[in-house]
Amino acid sequence: MNEYCSTDVVADFSEMLETLFRNKERAALIVDDNGWERAEGIIKELDVKEPGGTIVLDNGLSIAVSKIIAVNGTFKLGSAC
C-alpha cells in the first residue's frame, strides 16, 4: 500500500485560496467528498469568510472549502498521513 506524506501542511486554506483567486492562478485541488477526488481550474468565485464557504472554478464546479484537503500539493493539517 502506498502512503503519501507531505511536509507542507496548513491549518486553513483561506489565505492560499485568496492569493490564487487574486492572481488568477490555477488551483489543483484534492477534495474529500466521500472519497478523494481531483479538481483543477481558475477560481472564479470565492467565499472563505463564512464557515461553510465555497469556491467556484472556471469550469462551473462549486466546492465547499471545508471539503478541500489539498491545494497545489499543500495538505490540510492532519489529512496527509
VENURSUL-V494543 format. One record per helix or strand of 2 or more residues. SS is the DSSP state (2 for helix, 1 for strand). FROM is the first residue (numbers start at 1). LEN is the number of residues. Records with the same first field share a line. If there is no record, write none. Layout:
BEGIN
SS->FROM-LEN  FROM-LEN
END
This chain:
BEGIN
1->9-2  26-7  36-12  54-4  62-3  68-4  74-3
2->14-10  65-3
END
